[in-house]
Amino acid sequence: MGSWMVPTAYLLGAGWFFATAIILGVFLGHWVDEKTGLEPTFTLIGIFVGLAVALVGGIRMLQPFMRRIGGGGSEQG
């Protein structure tokens, strides 16, 4: 097995997380809009909440990966 498989699987998982968070935010916002009649208020809120969840979760998810790939230290000279 190639050494590329583990990083690829890790990044694919992160990509699915980003997509799922954003899409769920949009769909939930749209659903609330249909129930309340306040279109596009909750859809926009859902987009921003989904983006925020994707950003925060993605950073937390990718930090260990970046440390492992980058060697864990910052070399400044």
Buried (B, 14 or more C-beta within 10 A) or exposed (E): EEEEEEEEEBEEEBEEBBEBBBEBBBEBBBEBBEEEEEEEEBBBBBBEBBBEBBEEBBEEBBEEBEEEEEEEEEEEE
